[in-house]
């Protein structure tokens, strides 16, 4: 018997259009509120298209009846197939919306942590790293649960559930052996994040490459190098190999500049000039500085070390370049006799020194 009603399709269309219009009204309200309410802005950015999808699919799923295609009750046909796909689509759309809403909620916290500077910056970066990993894990768990709900919506899959549970131990062992490297990386990622060994924006030296941690996931780490290249390494690398972390206990970095000059250099005058230069340089954080004679090299030159602190590694690099340029110009313009020079002793000079004669005569 045909149970199709002429009013079914208009009702379905009205339900879909009405739900989409309702979502659009909510979107406009949140967009206006987003100027003052940060969460509303992130909800609009992340959840607009998922919300439209949920509204359309859910409304269609509620208003749709298999009999709309003319099937008799209990008859399997196009209507039953469409109804099954609508159920799966509803689960998928709701899962998409939940994941994006989770990202919107966490983005509010992450945005505030990005703006934290000074002594609290290290703690903020640690929380950002941990929160980023936690929300990835949460999204993965939500997706797995959704896939399970989709599969168990099929009666055939539910009937196989007992058999699958009985063989879960063997299958788990096989999968565990096959996925050992991946699982090891995931555990290493959790270890790095929650042991506070590595954080986003940390300055590290890996494989003689200097860079900043740009992305830290459960499986890999992206290192943004000083020349804008990206070095991608598995997370397990950082648990199995040594690396330098310049911002482990804070973002402040000491910048070091070495200068090799002649013995005639007036170190005191150079120290005074350096201090005056640092006071006028905005990259110096007004804390640590010194100029010391650190070594006398075998080639006869004197090694000077200028040490000064900066708020972070990019500032320290620029400050090093500025100080090096200043010291070179200062010595060249004011004390040219102190420029590096190498002394060579010839046989004639050695003989003159031996008999007490003037080498220049």
C-alpha positions in Angstrom: 0.0 0.0 0.0 1.4 3.4 -0.9 1.5 5.6 2.1 3.0 8.7 0.5 1.3 11.9 1.4 1.4 15.0 -0.9 2.1 17.2 2.2 5.3 15.2 3.2 7.7 16.9 0.9 6.6 20.5 1.6 6.9 19.7 5.4 10.4 18.4 4.8 11.4 21.5 2.9 9.9 23.8 5.5 11.7 22.0 8.3 15.1 22.2 6.5 14.8 25.8 5.6 13.4 26.8 9.0 16.3 25.1 10.8 18.9 26.8 8.5 17.2 30.2 9.1 17.3 29.6 12.9 21.1 28.8 12.7 21.6 32.0 10.6 19.8 34.1 13.2 22.0 32.6 16.0 25.1 33.2 13.9 24.2 36.9 13.4 23.6 37.3 17.1 26.9 35.7 18.0 28.7 37.8 15.3 27.5 41.0 17.0 28.3 39.7 20.4 31.7 38.7 19.2 32.9 42.3 19.2 32.9 42.2 23.0 32.6 38.4 23.8 35.6 36.5 22.6 34.0 33.1 22.9 31.2 34.2 20.5 33.7 35.2 17.9 35.5 31.8 18.1 32.2 30.0 17.9 31.3 31.8 14.7 34.7 31.1 13.2 34.7 27.4 14.0 31.0 26.3 14.2 29.2 28.1 11.3 29.4 25.4 8.7 29.1 22.5 11.1 26.0 24.1 12.6 24.4 24.6 9.2 25.2 21.0 8.3 23.7 19.7 11.6 20.6 21.8 11.1 20.0 20.6 7.6 20.7 16.9 8.2 18.9 16.7 11.6 15.8 18.5 10.2 15.8 16.2 7.2 16.2 13.1 9.5 13.3 14.2 11.7 10.9 15.1 8.9 11.8 12.3 6.5 9.8 9.1 6.4 10.6 6.1 4.3 7.1 6.1 3.0 7.8 9.3 1.2 9.2 7.2 -1.7 6.0 5.2 -1.9 7.2 2.0 0.0 4.7 0.1 2.1 5.4 -0.2 5.8 8.3 -2.7 6.4 9.3 -2.7 2.8 13.0 -2.2 2.1 13.7 0.3 -0.6 15.2 3.6 -1.5 13.4 5.3 1.5 15.0 2.9 4.0 18.4 3.4 2.5 18.0 7.2 2.6 16.8 7.0 6.2 19.9 4.9 7.1 22.3 7.4 5.5 20.5 10.3 7.2 21.1 8.7 10.5 24.8 8.3 9.7 25.0 11.8 8.4 23.4 13.2 11.6 26.0 11.4 13.8 28.8 12.7 11.6 27.5 16.3 11.5 27.0 16.3 15.3 30.5 15.0 15.8 31.9 17.7 13.5 30.1 20.3 15.5 31.2 19.0 18.9 34.9 18.9 17.7 34.8 22.4 16.4 33.0 23.7 19.5 35.8 22.1 21.6 38.4 23.9 19.5 36.5 27.2 19.8 36.4 26.9 23.6 40.1 26.1 23.9 41.0 28.9 21.4 39.7 31.4 24.0 42.3 30.2 26.5 45.1 29.8 23.9 44.6 33.4 22.7 45.0 34.7 26.2 48.1 32.6 26.8 49.7 34.0 23.6 49.5 37.5 25.0 51.3 36.6 28.3 54.8 38.0 28.4 57.6 38.5 31.0 58.2 36.0 33.7 54.8 34.2 33.2 55.6 33.5 29.6 57.3 30.1 30.3 54.3 28.8 32.2 51.9 30.1 29.5 53.8 28.3 26.8 53.7 25.1 28.9 49.9 25.3 29.3 49.5 26.0 25.5 51.5 23.0 24.6 49.6 20.7 27.0 46.2 22.1 26.0 47.0 21.7 22.3 47.8 18.0 22.8 44.8 17.4 25.1 42.3 18.8 22.6 43.8 16.7 19.8 43.4 13.6 22.0 39.8 14.7 22.9 39.0 15.2 19.2 40.4 11.7 18.3 38.3 10.1 21.1 35.2 11.9 20.0 35.7 10.7 16.4 36.4 7.1 17.4 33.2 7.1 19.5 31.2 8.5 16.6 32.6 5.9 14.2 31.6 3.2 16.7 28.1 4.6 16.9 27.9 4.6 13.1 29.0 1.0 12.9 26.7 -0.2 15.7 23.7 1.4 13.9 23.9 -1.6 11.6 22.2 -4.7 13.0 24.8 -7.0 11.3 27.6 -5.2 13.2 25.8 -5.5 16.5 25.4 -9.2 15.9 29.2 -9.5 15.3 29.9 -7.6 18.5 30.3 -10.7 20.7 32.7 -12.3 18.3 34.8 -9.2 18.0 35.0 -8.8 21.7 36.2 -12.5 22.0 39.0 -11.9 19.5 39.9 -8.4 20.8 42.9 -9.7 22.8 44.6 -11.3 19.8 43.7 -8.4 17.5 45.0 -6.0 20.1 48.3 -7.8 20.3 48.7 -7.8 16.6 47.8 -4.2 16.2 50.1 -3.3 19.1 53.1 -4.9 17.5 52.4 -3.3 14.1 51.8 0.1 15.6 54.7 0.1 18.1 56.6 3.0 16.5 53.4 5.1 16.3 52.4 4.3 19.8 56.0 5.1 21.0 55.8 8.5 19.3 52.4 9.2 20.9 53.7 8.3 24.4 56.9 10.4 23.8 54.7 13.4 22.8 52.7 13.1 26.0 56.0 12.7 28.0 57.5 15.8 26.4 54.4 18.0 27.0 53.6 17.0 30.5 57.1 16.7 31.8 57.7 20.3 30.7 60.8 19.3 28.7 59.6 21.0 25.5 57.1 23.7 24.9 55.8 25.7 22.0 58.0 28.7 21.1 61.0 27.1 23.0 64.3 28.0 21.4 66.3 24.8 20.8 69.4 23.7 18.9 68.9 20.3 17.2 71.4 18.8 14.7 73.4 22.0 14.9 70.4 23.9 13.7 69.0 26.8 15.7 65.2 27.3 15.7 62.0 27.7 17.6 59.3 25.0 18.3 56.5 25.9 16.0 54.3 22.8 16.3 54.3 20.0 18.8 51.9 17.1 18.1 51.6 13.5 19.4 53.7 12.2 16.6 56.1 14.9 15.3 57.7 18.2 16.1 58.1 21.1 13.6 61.1 23.3 14.3 61.1 26.7 12.5 64.7 27.5 11.8 66.2 31.0 11.7 66.1 31.2 7.9 62.4 30.2 7.8 63.0 26.6 6.9 61.1 23.9 8.7 62.8 20.9 10.3 60.3 18.1 11.0 61.4 15.4 13.5 59.6 12.5 15.2 58.7 13.2 18.8 60.7 10.2 19.9 63.9 12.0 18.7 63.7 14.4 21.6 63.4 11.6 24.1 66.3 9.6 22.7 68.8 12.2 21.7 70.3 15.2 23.5 69.3 18.7 22.4 69.8 22.3 23.7 66.9 24.2 25.1 67.8 27.8 25.5 64.4 28.8 27.2 64.0 25.9 29.6 63.6 28.1 32.7 62.8 31.4 31.1 62.7 33.3 27.8 65.7 35.5 28.7 68.9 34.7 26.7 72.5 35.8 27.2 74.1 37.1 24.0 77.9 36.7 23.6 80.2 38.5 21.2 83.9 37.6 20.8 86.5 40.1 19.6 90.1 39.3 18.8 92.4 42.4 18.9 95.9 43.5 19.5 97.5 43.8 23.0 97.4 47.6 22.7 93.6 47.8 23.0 92.4 49.9 25.9 90.0 47.5 27.6 88.7 50.1 30.0 87.8 52.6 27.3 86.1 49.8 25.3 84.1 48.7 28.3 82.8 52.3 29.0 81.9 52.7 25.3 80.0 49.4 25.3 78.0 50.3 28.4 77.0 53.6 26.9 76.0 51.9 23.6 73.9 49.3 25.5 72.0 51.9 27.4 70.8 53.4 24.1 69.9 50.1 22.5 66.2 49.0 23.1 67.1 45.3 22.6 69.1 45.2 25.9 66.8 44.4 28.8 68.8 46.6 31.2 70.0 43.7 33.3 73.2 41.8 32.6 76.3 42.9 30.7 80.1 42.7 30.9 83.3 43.0 28.9 86.1 40.7 29.9 89.5 39.6 28.6 88.9 35.8 28.3 92.0 34.5 26.6 95.3 35.1 24.9 95.4 33.2 21.7 98.5 31.3 20.4 98.6 33.6 17.4 99.3 36.6 19.7 95.9 38.2 19.8 93.8 39.0 22.8 90.3 37.6 23.0 87.6 39.9 24.5 84.1 38.6 25.4 81.1 41.0 25.5 78.2 39.5 27.4 74.7 41.1 27.5 71.2 39.9 28.1 68.0 40.2 26.0 64.3 39.4 26.6 64.2 36.5 24.1 66.3 34.8 21.5 65.4 36.9 18.4 66.3 40.1 20.4 69.5 38.5 21.6 70.5 37.7 18.0 69.9 41.2 16.8 71.6 42.6 19.9 74.7 40.5 19.2 74.9 41.8 15.6 74.5 45.4 16.8 77.2 45.1 19.5 79.6 43.4 17.1 79.2 46.1 14.6 79.7 48.8 17.2 82.8 47.3 18.6 84.4 46.8 15.2 83.6 50.4 14.2 84.8 51.8 17.6 88.2 50.0 17.5 88.8 50.9 13.9 87.9 54.6 14.3 89.4 55.3 17.7 92.2 52.8 18.2 93.4 51.6 14.8 96.7 50.4 16.3 94.7 47.8 18.3 93.4 46.1 15.1 94.5 42.5 14.8 98.0 42.1 13.6 100.3 39.1 13.2 104.1 39.5 14.0 106.6 37.6 11.9 110.2 37.1 13.1 112.7 36.8 10.2 116.3 35.4 10.5 117.8 38.9 10.2 115.6 40.2 13.0 116.5 37.2 15.2 120.2 37.9 14.6 119.8 41.6 15.4 118.1 40.8 18.6 120.8 38.3 19.5 123.7 40.8 19.1 121.8 43.7 20.7 121.3 45.6 17.4 118.3 47.7 16.4 116.3 45.6 13.9 115.2 48.8 12.1 118.8 49.9 11.3 
